[in-house]
Amino acid sequence: MPQSTAGKDTMSKLYLECYSGISGDMTVGALLDLGADRGKLEQVLQTVPAQGFEVKISKVRKSGIEACDFDVILDHEHENHDHDMDYLFGADAAAVEGHAGHYQEEQGHHHHHEHRSLGDVLGILDKTQMTDSARALAGEIFRIVAEAESEVHAKPLEEVHFHEVGAIDSIVDIIAIAVCFDDLRKKENITEVIVPVLYEGTGTVRCQHGVLPIPVPAVAAIVRKAGIRMHLIPDQGEFVTPTGAAAVAALRTSDQLPSEFVIRRTGLGAGKRDYRRAGVVRAMLLED
């Protein structure tokens, strides 16, 4: 585990480089690889009052580069298609538009999907044993997603029910982001989080609402409200997820890198989806 190299009074900047987009698991992996305390994270996750998941943290290779993989493994009842490339981007996606909810039945799968409200999710956070600052950050990330879903679906905030983001793997991702960042912020005296731009793909992606254009409406709403710059790349695929966009909106304090800086440490977080470009988020600890 990397040890802090920051002096007591040294201030650090966290730079998240999102040239391959960003998702919840990629963010967690990058923060762990940067030096967030894995033991503390695992202790917190053991207290999450939900069933149907286990966590695996390992090293994988993306385009020959070693990266940290944070994998929330769901049991048969709770598994979803978040990393199923045929389901998300298959050639038949347009043909089943408006019927994505029936896909599992057609494929012979019958899984239970919780549709949690913001209150339900905040209740889970309240019962999870983590620091108050980590809990507040996790709650803020969920509120950002809830506000985007409220806008997109034209429903009051209290009536919004999460689908993909209400699934237990996304809840675990967001708790893990908050715990890892809170740990690094305190150890490394992080005073600024810099995210200049998010790189996003093109085309469509299938979700529980149907087949949607990329960036999906929730991501578009989050980045618009937060003033986050986006850069569209020619690659087809969803590179920025609502969880990833909301994490950036909650964490980012600046979109400008200093003109000169020293890189103290780097961390790479691996994504699960198999695209042409390496699916990684790179996190760097900088000093001016």
Secondary structure as UniProt FT lines:
FT   TURN            8..9
FT   STRAND          12..18
FT   TURN            19..20
FT   HELIX           24..34
FT   HELIX           38..45
FT   TURN            46..47
FT   STRAND          53..62
FT   TURN            63..64
FT   STRAND          65..74
FT   TURN            76..78
FT   TURN            82..83
FT   HELIX           85..89
FT   TURN            91..93
FT   HELIX           94..96
FT   TURN            97..98
FT   HELIX           100..102
FT   HELIX           103..106
FT   TURN            107..108
FT   HELIX           118..127
FT   HELIX           132..153
FT   HELIX           157..159
FT   TURN            164..166
FT   HELIX           168..188
FT   STRAND          190..194
FT   STRAND          198..202
FT   STRAND          204..207
FT   TURN            208..209
FT   STRAND          210..213
FT   HELIX           217..226
FT   STRAND          230..236
FT   HELIX           242..251
FT   STRAND          262..270
FT   STRAND          280..287
//
